[in-house]
């Protein structure tokens, strides 16, 4: 009788997609010590490009999209 009163949970879309998880794994496993962050910047900007109009890296090395 308890099962009769159970409400079905609405289906939710996953927040983390396969692409975002793949990016996260590549980004976290990328060695980017101080002064050599360019590879991490490239990974971030490549991932970000489909979602933004423009990307750039400022004089301090901040990658922006």
PQR file of N, CA, C, O and H, with PARSE charges and radii, in Angstrom:
ATOM      1  N   UNK A   1       0.806  -1.182   0.000 -0.4000 1.5000
ATOM      2  CA  UNK A   1       0.000   0.000   0.000 -0.0000 2.0000
ATOM      3  C   UNK A   1       0.865   1.270   0.000  0.5500 1.7000
ATOM      4  O   UNK A   1       0.454   2.304  -0.526 -0.5500 1.4000
ATOM      5  N   UNK A   2       2.045   1.186   0.583 -0.4000 1.5000
ATOM      6  CA  UNK A   2       2.941   2.336   0.614 -0.0000 2.0000
ATOM      7  C   UNK A   2       3.389   2.710  -0.792  0.5500 1.7000
ATOM      8  O   UNK A   2       3.560   3.890  -1.099 -0.5500 1.4000
ATOM      9  H   UNK A   2       2.379   0.346   1.010  0.4000 1.0000
ATOM     10  N   UNK A   3       3.578   1.713  -1.642 -0.4000 1.5000
ATOM     11  CA  UNK A   3       4.013   1.993  -3.004 -0.0000 2.0000
ATOM     12  C   UNK A   3       2.944   2.726  -3.795  0.5500 1.7000
ATOM     13  O   UNK A   3       3.266   3.466  -4.725 -0.5500 1.4000
ATOM     14  H   UNK A   3       3.438   0.755  -1.393  0.4000 1.0000
ATOM     15  N   UNK A   4       1.717   2.542  -3.456 -0.4000 1.5000
ATOM     16  CA  UNK A   4       0.619   3.185  -4.156 -0.0000 2.0000
ATOM     17  C   UNK A   4       0.665   4.702  -3.960  0.5500 1.7000
ATOM     18  O   UNK A   4       0.276   5.456  -4.851 -0.5500 1.4000
ATOM     19  H   UNK A   4       1.455   1.941  -2.701  0.4000 1.0000
ATOM     20  N   UNK A   5       1.134   5.139  -2.813 -0.4000 1.5000
ATOM     21  CA  UNK A   5       1.168   6.562  -2.495 -0.0000 2.0000
ATOM     22  C   UNK A   5       2.456   7.253  -2.944  0.5500 1.7000
ATOM     23  O   UNK A   5       2.582   8.470  -2.812 -0.5500 1.4000
ATOM     24  H   UNK A   5       1.450   4.526  -2.089  0.4000 1.0000
ATOM     25  N   UNK A   6       3.416   6.484  -3.474 -0.4000 1.5000
ATOM     26  CA  UNK A   6       4.676   7.074  -3.918 -0.0000 2.0000
ATOM     27  C   UNK A   6       4.432   7.977  -5.121  0.5500 1.7000
ATOM     28  O   UNK A   6       3.722   7.617  -6.059 -0.5500 1.4000
ATOM     29  H   UNK A   6       3.314   5.495  -3.581  0.4000 1.0000
ATOM     30  N   UNK A   7       5.035   9.149  -5.069 -0.4000 1.5000
ATOM     31  CA  UNK A   7       4.962  10.063  -6.207 -0.0000 2.0000
ATOM     32  C   UNK A   7       6.177   9.822  -7.084  0.5500 1.7000
ATOM     33  O   UNK A   7       7.275   9.567  -6.590 -0.5500 1.4000
ATOM     34  H   UNK A   7       5.613   9.442  -4.307  0.4000 1.0000
ATOM     35  N   UNK A   8       5.971   9.906  -8.376 -0.4000 1.5000
ATOM     36  CA  UNK A   8       7.093   9.758  -9.298 -0.0000 2.0000
ATOM     37  C   UNK A   8       7.909  11.045  -9.289  0.5500 1.7000
ATOM     38  O   UNK A   8       7.370  12.148  -9.384 -0.5500 1.4000
ATOM     39  H   UNK A   8       5.079  10.113  -8.778  0.4000 1.0000
ATOM     40  N   UNK A   9       9.211  10.874  -9.172 -0.4000 1.5000
ATOM     41  CA  UNK A   9      10.115  12.010  -9.207 -0.0000 2.0000
ATOM     42  C   UNK A   9      10.227  12.495 -10.649  0.5500 1.7000
ATOM     43  O   UNK A   9      10.349  11.678 -11.562 -0.5500 1.4000
ATOM     44  H   UNK A   9       9.649   9.978  -9.094  0.4000 1.0000
ATOM     45  N   UNK A  10      10.188  13.811 -10.873 -0.4000 1.5000
ATOM     46  CA  UNK A  10      10.361  14.310 -12.240 -0.0000 2.0000
ATOM     47  C   UNK A  10      11.787  14.039 -12.707  0.5500 1.7000
ATOM     48  O   UNK A  10      12.730  14.099 -11.918 -0.5500 1.4000
ATOM     49  H   UNK A  10      10.089  14.475 -10.132  0.4000 1.0000
ATOM     50  N   UNK A  11      11.933  13.744 -13.984 -0.4000 1.5000
ATOM     51  CA  UNK A  11      13.250  13.470 -14.550 -0.0000 2.0000
ATOM     52  C   UNK A  11      14.006  14.788 -14.713  0.5500 1.7000
ATOM     53  O   UNK A  11      13.462  15.767 -15.225 -0.5500 1.4000
ATOM     54  H   UNK A  11      11.167  13.696 -14.624  0.4000 1.0000
ATOM     55  N   UNK A  12      15.246  14.802 -14.280 -0.4000 1.5000
ATOM     56  CA  UNK A  12      16.078  15.996 -14.375 -0.0000 2.0000
ATOM     57  C   UNK A  12      17.187  15.759 -15.389  0.5500 1.7000
ATOM     58  O   UNK A  12      17.722  14.656 -15.500 -0.5500 1.4000
ATOM     59  H   UNK A  12      15.688  14.007 -13.864  0.4000 1.0000
ATOM     60  N   UNK A  13      17.521  16.803 -16.122 -0.4000 1.5000
ATOM     61  CA  UNK A  13      18.654  16.728 -17.035 -0.0000 2.0000
ATOM     62  C   UNK A  13      19.941  16.826 -16.224  0.5500 1.7000
ATOM     63  O   UNK A  13      20.006  17.525 -15.213 -0.5500 1.4000
ATOM     64  H   UNK A  13      17.086  17.699 -16.033  0.4000 1.0000
ATOM     65  N   UNK A  14      20.944  16.124 -16.681 -0.4000 1.5000
ATOM     66  CA  UNK A  14      22.232  16.144 -15.990 -0.0000 2.0000
ATOM     67  C   UNK A  14      22.870  17.524 -16.123  0.5500 1.7000
ATOM     68  O   UNK A  14      22.841  18.123 -17.198 -0.5500 1.4000
ATOM     69  H   UNK A  14      20.891  15.556 -17.503  0.4000 1.0000
ATOM     70  N   UNK A  15      23.431  18.016 -15.057 -0.4000 1.5000
ATOM     71  CA  UNK A  15      24.121  19.298 -15.075 -0.0000 2.0000
ATOM     72  C   UNK A  15      25.499  19.119 -15.704  0.5500 1.7000
ATOM     73  O   UNK A  15      25.960  19.975 -16.459 -0.5500 1.4000
ATOM     74  H   UNK A  15      23.455  17.529 -14.183  0.4000 1.0000
ATOM     75  N   UNK A  16      26.143  18.020 -15.394 -0.4000 1.5000
ATOM     76  CA  UNK A  16      27.468  17.725 -15.929 -0.0000 2.0000
ATOM     77  C   UNK A  16      27.309  16.800 -17.128  0.5500 1.7000
ATOM     78  O   UNK A  16      26.852  15.664 -16.999 -0.5500 1.4000
ATOM     79  H   UNK A  16      25.768  17.324 -14.781  0.4000 1.0000
ATOM     80  N   UNK A  17      27.694  17.306 -18.298 -0.4000 1.5000
ATOM     81  CA  UNK A  17      27.611  16.508 -19.518 -0.0000 2.0000
ATOM     82  C   UNK A  17      28.911  15.736 -19.722  0.5500 1.7000
ATOM     83  O   UNK A  17      29.896  15.966 -19.020 -0.5500 1.4000
ATOM     84  H   UNK A  17      28.066  18.228 -18.403  0.4000 1.0000
ATOM     85  N   UNK A  18      28.905  14.831 -20.676 -0.4000 1.5000
ATOM     86  CA  UNK A  18      30.129  14.078 -20.985 -0.0000 2.0000
ATOM     87  C   UNK A  18      31.230  15.019 -21.458  0.5500 1.7000
ATOM     88  O   UNK A  18      32.397  14.843 -21.108 -0.5500 1.4000
ATOM     89  H   UNK A  18      28.105  14.645 -21.246  0.4000 1.0000
ATOM     90  N   UNK A  19      30.854  16.029 -22.262 -0.4000 1.5000
ATOM     91  CA  UNK A  19      31.846  16.992 -22.750 -0.0000 2.0000
ATOM     92  C   UNK A  19      32.444  17.817 -21.614  0.5500 1.7000
ATOM     93  O   UNK A  19      33.655  18.034 -21.569 -0.5500 1.4000
ATOM     94  H   UNK A  19      29.906  16.173 -22.547  0.4000 1.0000
ATOM     95  N   UNK A  20      31.594  18.273 -20.701 -0.4000 1.5000
ATOM     96  CA  UNK A  20      32.114  19.089 -19.601 -0.0000 2.0000
ATOM     97  C   UNK A  20      32.973  18.258 -18.652  0.5500 1.7000
ATOM     98  O   UNK A  20      33.962  18.758 -18.115 -0.5500 1.4000
ATOM     99  H   UNK A  20      30.610  18.097 -20.738  0.4000 1.0000
ATOM    100  N   UNK A  21      32.608  17.009 -18.442 -0.4000 1.5000
ATOM    101  CA  UNK A  21      33.416  16.133 -17.594 -0.0000 2.0000
ATOM    102  C   UNK A  21      34.758  15.832 -18.258  0.5500 1.7000
ATOM    103  O   UNK A  21      35.790  15.788 -17.589 -0.5500 1.4000
ATOM    104  H   UNK A  21      31.805  16.604 -18.878  0.4000 1.0000
ATOM    105  N   UNK A  22      34.741  15.625 -19.572 -0.4000 1.5000
ATOM    106  CA  UNK A  22      35.980  15.383 -20.311 -0.0000 2.0000
ATOM    107  C   UNK A  22      36.904  16.601 -20.215  0.5500 1.7000
ATOM    108  O   UNK A  22      38.105  16.461 -19.981 -0.5500 1.4000
ATOM    109  H   UNK A  22      33.902  15.661 -20.116  0.4000 1.0000
ATOM    110  N   UNK A  23      36.329  17.805 -20.398 -0.4000 1.5000
ATOM    111  CA  UNK A  23      37.122  19.029 -20.260 -0.0000 2.0000
ATOM    112  C   UNK A  23      37.719  19.128 -18.861  0.5500 1.7000
ATOM    113  O   UNK A  23      38.906  19.413 -18.705 -0.5500 1.4000
ATOM    114  H   UNK A  23      35.354  17.919 -20.587  0.4000 1.0000
ATOM    115  N   UNK A  24      36.896  18.892 -17.848 -0.4000 1.5000
ATOM    116  CA  UNK A  24      37.344  18.992 -16.463 -0.0000 2.0000
ATOM    117  C   UNK A  24      38.515  18.053 -16.193  0.5500 1.7000
ATOM    118  O   UNK A  24      39.490  18.445 -15.551 -0.5500 1.4000
ATOM    119  H   UNK A  24      35.931  18.660 -17.974  0.4000 1.0000
ATOM    120  N   UNK A  25      38.424  16.815 -16.678 -0.4000 1.5000
ATOM    121  CA  UNK A  25      39.510  15.850 -16.469 -0.0000 2.0000
ATOM    122  C   UNK A  25      40.787  16.307 -17.159  0.5500 1.7000
ATOM    123  O   UNK A  25      41.867  16.217 -16.575 -0.5500 1.4000
ATOM    124  H   UNK A  25      37.632  16.496 -17.199  0.4000 1.0000
ATOM    125  N   UNK A  26      40.682  16.802 -18.404 -0.4000 1.5000
ATOM    126  CA  UNK A  26      41.862  17.296 -19.123 -0.0000 2.0000
ATOM    127  C   UNK A  26      42.468  18.499 -18.397  0.5500 1.7000
ATOM    128  O   UNK A  26      43.685  18.604 -18.248 -0.5500 1.4000
ATOM    129  H   UNK A  26      39.805  16.875 -18.878  0.4000 1.0000
ATOM    130  N   UNK A  27      41.597  19.400 -17.952 -0.4000 1.5000
ATOM    131  CA  UNK A  27      42.054  20.632 -17.306 -0.0000 2.0000
ATOM    132  C   UNK A  27      42.743  20.348 -15.977  0.5500 1.7000
ATOM    133  O   UNK A  27      43.803  20.908 -15.697 -0.5500 1.4000
ATOM    134  H   UNK A  27      40.608  19.315 -18.074  0.4000 1.0000
ATOM    135  N   UNK A  28      42.161  19.494 -15.166 -0.4000 1.5000
ATOM    136  CA  UNK A  28      42.730  19.158 -13.862 -0.0000 2.0000
ATOM    137  C   UNK A  28      44.029  18.370 -14.005  0.5500 1.7000
ATOM    138  O   UNK A  28      44.948  18.544 -13.204 -0.5500 1.4000
ATOM    139  H   UNK A  28      41.300  19.039 -15.394  0.4000 1.0000
ATOM    140  N   UNK A  29      44.114  17.516 -15.003 -0.4000 1.5000
ATOM    141  CA  UNK A  29      45.308  16.692 -15.195 -0.0000 2.0000
ATOM    142  C   UNK A  29      46.410  17.407 -15.968  0.5500 1.7000
ATOM    143  O   UNK A  29      47.479  16.838 -16.191 -0.5500 1.4000
ATOM    144  H   UNK A  29      43.368  17.374 -15.653  0.4000 1.0000
ATOM    145  N   UNK A  30      46.161  18.646 -16.378 -0.4000 1.5000
ATOM    146  CA  UNK A  30      47.144  19.421 -17.110 -0.0000 2.0000
ATOM    147  C   UNK A  30      48.094  20.105 -16.119  0.5500 1.7000
ATOM    148  O   UNK A  30      47.655  20.821 -15.218 -0.5500 1.4000
ATOM    149  H   UNK A  30      45.292  19.108 -16.197  0.4000 1.0000
ATOM    150  N   UNK A  31      49.389  19.876 -16.298 -0.4000 1.5000
ATOM    151  CA  UNK A  31      50.380  20.530 -15.434 -0.0000 2.0000
ATOM    152  C   UNK A  31      50.557  21.978 -15.885  0.5500 1.7000
ATOM    153  O   UNK A  31      50.981  22.228 -17.014 -0.5500 1.4000
ATOM    154  H   UNK A  31      49.745  19.295 -17.030  0.4000 1.0000
ATOM    155  N   UNK A  32      50.239  22.924 -15.019 -0.4000 1.5000
ATOM    156  CA  UNK A  32      50.382  24.351 -15.327 -0.0000 2.0000
ATOM    157  C   UNK A  32      51.010  25.076 -14.142  0.5500 1.7000
ATOM    158  O   UNK A  32      50.335  25.828 -13.440 -0.5500 1.4000
ATOM    159  H   UNK A  32      49.895  22.721 -14.102  0.4000 1.0000
ATOM    160  N   UNK A  33      52.309  24.847 -13.922 -0.4000 1.5000
ATOM    161  CA  UNK A  33      52.954  25.537 -12.801 -0.0000 2.0000
ATOM    162  C   UNK A  33      53.039  27.040 -13.067  0.5500 1.7000
ATOM    163  O   UNK A  33      52.889  27.488 -14.204 -0.5500 1.4000
ATOM    164  H   UNK A  33      52.858  24.236 -14.492  0.4000 1.0000
ATOM    165  N   UNK A  34      53.275  27.799 -12.024 -0.4000 1.5000
ATOM    166  CA  UNK A  34      53.372  29.249 -12.132 -0.0000 2.0000
ATOM    167  C   UNK A  34      54.366  29.635 -13.217  0.5500 1.7000
ATOM    168  O   UNK A  34      55.498  29.152 -13.250 -0.5500 1.4000
ATOM    169  H   UNK A  34      53.396  27.436 -11.101  0.4000 1.0000
ATOM    170  N   UNK A  35      53.918  30.515 -14.100 -0.4000 1.5000
ATOM    171  CA  UNK A  35      54.757  30.959 -15.206 -0.0000 2.0000
ATOM    172  C   UNK A  35      54.568  30.146 -16.472  0.5500 1.7000
ATOM    173  O   UNK A  35      55.044  30.549 -17.533 -0.5500 1.4000
ATOM    174  H   UNK A  35      52.999  30.908 -14.073  0.4000 1.0000
ATOM    175  N   UNK A  36      53.894  29.027 -16.392 -0.4000 1.5000
ATOM    176  CA  UNK A  36      53.678  28.156 -17.548 -0.0000 2.0000
ATOM    177  C   UNK A  36      52.202  27.773 -17.671  0.5500 1.7000
ATOM    178  O   UNK A  36      51.870  26.620 -17.947 -0.5500 1.4000
ATOM    179  H   UNK A  36      53.507  28.700 -15.529  0.4000 1.0000
ATOM    180  N   UNK A  37      51.329  28.748 -17.464 -0.4000 1.5000
ATOM    181  CA  UNK A  37      49.894  28.488 -17.467 -0.0000 2.0000
ATOM    182  C   UNK A  37      49.282  28.455 -18.858  0.5500 1.7000
ATOM    183  O   UNK A  37      48.086  28.197 -18.989 -0.5500 1.4000
ATOM    184  H   UNK A  37      51.599  29.685 -17.240  0.4000 1.0000
ATOM    185  N   UNK A  38      50.066  28.709 -19.900 -0.4000 1.5000
ATOM    186  CA  UNK A  38      49.520  28.855 -21.250 -0.0000 2.0000
ATOM    187  C   UNK A  38      48.752  27.631 -21.730  0.5500 1.7000
ATOM    188  O   UNK A  38      47.763  27.776 -22.449 -0.5500 1.4000
ATOM    189  H   UNK A  38      51.038  28.919 -19.794  0.4000 1.0000
ATOM    190  N   UNK A  39      49.179  26.429 -21.352 -0.4000 1.5000
ATOM    191  CA  UNK A  39      48.469  25.223 -21.795 -0.0000 2.0000
ATOM    192  C   UNK A  39      47.081  25.141 -21.148  0.5500 1.7000
ATOM    193  O   UNK A  39      46.112  24.761 -21.806 -0.5500 1.4000
ATOM    194  H   UNK A  39      49.982  26.311 -20.768  0.4000 1.0000
ATOM    195  N   UNK A  40      46.986  25.488 -19.892 -0.4000 1.5000
ATOM    196  CA  UNK A  40      45.688  25.534 -19.219 -0.0000 2.0000
ATOM    197  C   UNK A  40      44.791  26.607 -19.812  0.5500 1.7000
ATOM    198  O   UNK A  40      43.584  26.410 -19.952 -0.5500 1.4000
ATOM    199  H   UNK A  40      47.773  25.797 -19.358  0.4000 1.0000
ATOM    200  N   UNK A  41      45.385  27.747 -20.160 -0.4000 1.5000
ATOM    201  CA  UNK A  41      44.619  28.813 -20.806 -0.0000 2.0000
ATOM    202  C   UNK A  41      44.063  28.336 -22.141  0.5500 1.7000
ATOM    203  O   UNK A  41      42.907  28.601 -22.469 -0.5500 1.4000
ATOM    204  H   UNK A  41      46.366  27.908 -20.045  0.4000 1.0000
ATOM    205  N   UNK A  42      44.887  27.634 -22.907 -0.4000 1.5000
ATOM    206  CA  UNK A  42      44.450  27.140 -24.216 -0.0000 2.0000
ATOM    207  C   UNK A  42      43.295  26.164 -24.061  0.5500 1.7000
ATOM    208  O   UNK A  42      42.314  26.241 -24.802 -0.5500 1.4000
ATOM    209  H   UNK A  42      45.826  27.419 -22.640  0.4000 1.0000
ATOM    210  N   UNK A  43      43.402  25.242 -23.102 -0.4000 1.5000
ATOM    211  CA  UNK A  43      42.318  24.287 -22.859 -0.0000 2.0000
ATOM    212  C   UNK A  43      41.028  25.014 -22.498  0.5500 1.7000
ATOM    213  O   UNK A  43      39.960  24.692 -23.018 -0.5500 1.4000
ATOM    214  H   UNK A  43      44.199  25.180 -22.501  0.4000 1.0000
ATOM    215  N   UNK A  44      41.131  25.995 -21.607 -0.4000 1.5000
ATOM    216  CA  UNK A  44      39.958  26.754 -21.171 -0.0000 2.0000
ATOM    217  C   UNK A  44      39.333  27.526 -22.336  0.5500 1.7000
ATOM    218  O   UNK A  44      38.118  27.481 -22.530 -0.5500 1.4000
ATOM    219  H   UNK A  44      41.999  26.258 -21.185  0.4000 1.0000
ATOM    220  N   UNK A  45      40.161  28.232 -23.111 -0.4000 1.5000
ATOM    221  CA  UNK A  45      39.632  29.030 -24.212 -0.0000 2.0000
ATOM    222  C   UNK A  45      39.038  28.151 -25.309  0.5500 1.7000
ATOM    223  O   UNK A  45      38.022  28.517 -25.899 -0.5500 1.4000
ATOM    224  H   UNK A  45      41.148  28.268 -22.954  0.4000 1.0000
ATOM    225  N   UNK A  46      39.647  27.006 -25.594 -0.4000 1.5000
ATOM    226  CA  UNK A  46      39.085  26.078 -26.589 -0.0000 2.0000
ATOM    227  C   UNK A  46      37.724  25.558 -26.144  0.5500 1.7000
ATOM    228  O   UNK A  46      36.815  25.413 -26.962 -0.5500 1.4000
ATOM    229  H   UNK A  46      40.473  26.710 -25.115  0.4000 1.0000
ATOM    230  N   UNK A  47      37.582  25.279 -24.861 -0.4000 1.5000
ATOM    231  CA  UNK A  47      36.301  24.800 -24.330 -0.0000 2.0000
ATOM    232  C   UNK A  47      35.253  25.911 -24.368  0.5500 1.7000
ATOM    233  O   UNK A  47      34.079  25.648 -24.628 -0.5500 1.4000
ATOM    234  H   UNK A  47      38.321  25.396 -24.197  0.4000 1.0000
ATOM    235  N   UNK A  48      35.665  27.126 -24.114 -0.4000 1.5000
ATOM    236  CA  UNK A  48      34.762  28.264 -23.996 -0.0000 2.0000
ATOM    237  C   UNK A  48      34.284  28.816 -25.340  0.5500 1.7000
ATOM    238  O   UNK A  48      33.188  29.370 -25.417 -0.5500 1.4000
ATOM    239  H   UNK A  48      36.619  27.339 -23.903  0.4000 1.0000
ATOM    240  N   UNK A  49      35.086  28.676 -26.401 -0.4000 1.5000
ATOM    241  CA  UNK A  49      34.811  29.306 -27.696 -0.0000 2.0000
ATOM    242  C   UNK A  49      33.396  29.100 -28.237  0.5500 1.7000
ATOM    243  O   UNK A  49      32.822  30.061 -28.748 -0.5500 1.4000
ATOM    244  H   UNK A  49      35.977  28.226 -26.339  0.4000 1.0000
ATOM    245  N   UNK A  50      32.799  27.910 -28.159 -0.4000 1.5000
ATOM    246  CA  UNK A  50      31.443  27.754 -28.711 -0.0000 2.0000
ATOM    247  C   UNK A  50      30.371  28.559 -27.966  0.5500 1.7000
ATOM    248  O   UNK A  50      29.268  28.738 -28.482 -0.5500 1.4000
ATOM    249  H   UNK A  50      33.266  27.129 -27.744  0.4000 1.0000
ATOM    250  N   UNK A  51      30.677  29.036 -26.783 -0.4000 1.5000
ATOM    251  CA  UNK A  51      29.678  29.706 -25.952 -0.0000 2.0000
ATOM    252  C   UNK A  51      29.809  31.226 -25.911  0.5500 1.7000
ATOM    253  O   UNK A  51      28.933  31.905 -25.376 -0.5500 1.4000
ATOM    254  H   UNK A  51      31.573  28.891 -26.364  0.4000 1.0000
ATOM    255  N   UNK A  52      30.889  31.767 -26.469 -0.4000 1.5000
ATOM    256  CA  UNK A  52      31.134  33.210 -26.380 -0.0000 2.0000
ATOM    257  C   UNK A  52      31.467  33.782 -27.751  0.5500 1.7000
ATOM    258  O   UNK A  52      31.805  33.048 -28.679 -0.5500 1.4000
ATOM    259  H   UNK A  52      31.601  31.215 -26.903  0.4000 1.0000
ATOM    260  N   UNK A  53      31.367  35.109 -27.865 -0.4000 1.5000
ATOM    261  CA  UNK A  53      31.682  35.779 -29.126 -0.0000 2.0000
ATOM    262  C   UNK A  53      33.176  36.023 -29.290  0.5500 1.7000
ATOM    263  O   UNK A  53      33.699  35.966 -30.403 -0.5500 1.4000
ATOM    264  H   UNK A  53      31.092  35.705 -27.111  0.4000 1.0000
ATOM    265  N   UNK A  54      33.859  36.293 -28.190 -0.4000 1.5000
ATOM    266  CA  UNK A  54      35.263  36.672 -28.270 -0.0000 2.0000
ATOM    267  C   UNK A  54      36.009  36.157 -27.044  0.5500 1.7000
ATOM    268  O   UNK A  54      35.437  36.034 -25.961 -0.5500 1.4000
ATOM    269  H   UNK A  54      33.434  36.340 -27.286  0.4000 1.0000
ATOM    270  N   UNK A  55      37.288  35.859 -27.229 -0.4000 1.5000
ATOM    271  CA  UNK A  55      38.142  35.446 -26.116 -0.0000 2.0000
ATOM    272  C   UNK A  55      39.448  36.231 -26.192  0.5500 1.7000
ATOM    273  O   UNK A  55      39.860  36.662 -27.269 -0.5500 1.4000
ATOM    274  H   UNK A  55      37.752  35.959 -28.109  0.4000 1.0000
ATOM    275  N   UNK A  56      40.090  36.410 -25.050 -0.4000 1.5000
ATOM    276  CA  UNK A  56      41.406  37.041 -25.035 -0.0000 2.0000
ATOM    277  C   UNK A  56      42.124  36.702 -23.741  0.5500 1.7000
ATOM    278  O   UNK A  56      41.516  36.248 -22.772 -0.5500 1.4000
ATOM    279  H   UNK A  56      39.756  36.060 -24.175  0.4000 1.0000
ATOM    280  N   UNK A  57      43.422  36.930 -23.746 -0.4000 1.5000
ATOM    281  CA  UNK A  57      44.252  36.767 -22.555 -0.0000 2.0000
ATOM    282  C   UNK A  57      44.871  38.133 -22.273  0.5500 1.7000
ATOM    283  O   UNK A  57      45.513  38.713 -23.148 -0.5500 1.4000
ATOM    284  H   UNK A  57      43.916  37.299 -24.534  0.4000 1.0000
ATOM    285  N   UNK A  58      44.682  38.650 -21.055 -0.4000 1.5000
ATOM    286  CA  UNK A  58      45.210  39.976 -20.729 -0.0000 2.0000
ATOM    287  C   UNK A  58      46.690  39.894 -20.349  0.5500 1.7000
ATOM    288  O   UNK A  58      47.281  38.814 -20.346 -0.5500 1.4000
ATOM    289  H   UNK A  58      44.161  38.178 -20.345  0.4000 1.0000
ATOM    290  N   UNK A  59      47.278  41.045 -20.030 -0.4000 1.5000
ATOM    291  CA  UNK A  59      48.710  41.120 -19.715 -0.0000 2.0000
ATOM    292  C   UNK A  59      49.105  40.326 -18.480  0.5500 1.7000
ATOM    293  O   UNK A  59      50.276  39.986 -18.310 -0.5500 1.4000
ATOM    294  H   UNK A  59      46.798  41.922 -20.032  0.4000 1.0000
ATOM    295  N   UNK A  60      48.144  40.028 -17.620 -0.4000 1.5000
ATOM    296  CA  UNK A  60      48.424  39.267 -16.405 -0.0000 2.0000
ATOM    297  C   UNK A  60      48.194  37.772 -16.597  0.5500 1.7000
ATOM    298  O   UNK A  60      48.395  36.990 -15.668 -0.5500 1.4000
ATOM    299  H   UNK A  60      47.193  40.304 -17.758  0.4000 1.0000
ATOM    300  N   UNK A  61      47.773  37.368 -17.796 -0.4000 1.5000
ATOM    301  CA  UNK A  61      47.557  35.957 -18.083 -0.0000 2.0000
ATOM    302  C   UNK A  61      46.154  35.459 -17.792  0.5500 1.7000
ATOM    303  O   UNK A  61      45.912  34.252 -17.788 -0.5500 1.4000
ATOM    304  H   UNK A  61      47.609  38.003 -18.551  0.4000 1.0000
ATOM    305  N   UNK A  62      45.223  36.382 -17.546 -0.4000 1.5000
ATOM    306  CA  UNK A  62      43.844  35.987 -17.283 -0.0000 2.0000
ATOM    307  C   UNK A  62      43.143  35.687 -18.603  0.5500 1.7000
ATOM    308  O   UNK A  62      43.054  36.555 -19.471 -0.5500 1.4000
ATOM    309  H   UNK A  62      45.421  37.362 -17.548  0.4000 1.0000
ATOM    310  N   UNK A  63      42.648  34.471 -18.757 -0.4000 1.5000
ATOM    311  CA  UNK A  63      41.935  34.067 -19.973 -0.0000 2.0000
ATOM    312  C   UNK A  63      40.459  34.404 -19.806  0.5500 1.7000
ATOM    313  O   UNK A  63      39.809  33.946 -18.866 -0.5500 1.4000
ATOM    314  H   UNK A  63      42.720  33.766 -18.052  0.4000 1.0000
ATOM    315  N   UNK A  64      39.936  35.211 -20.731 -0.4000 1.5000
ATOM    316  CA  UNK A  64      38.576  35.740 -20.618 -0.0000 2.0000
ATOM    317  C   UNK A  64      37.781  35.420 -21.874  0.5500 1.7000
ATOM    318  O   UNK A  64      38.310  35.436 -22.986 -0.5500 1.4000
ATOM    319  H   UNK A  64      40.463  35.583 -21.495  0.4000 1.0000
ATOM    320  N   UNK A  65      36.503  35.130 -21.676 -0.4000 1.5000
ATOM    321  CA  UNK A  65      35.616  34.895 -22.818 -0.0000 2.0000
ATOM    322  C   UNK A  65      34.290  35.556 -22.595  0.5500 1.7000
ATOM    323  O   UNK A  65      33.406  35.471 -23.448 -0.5500 1.4000
ATOM    324  H   UNK A  65      36.073  35.117 -20.773  0.4000 1.0000
TER
END
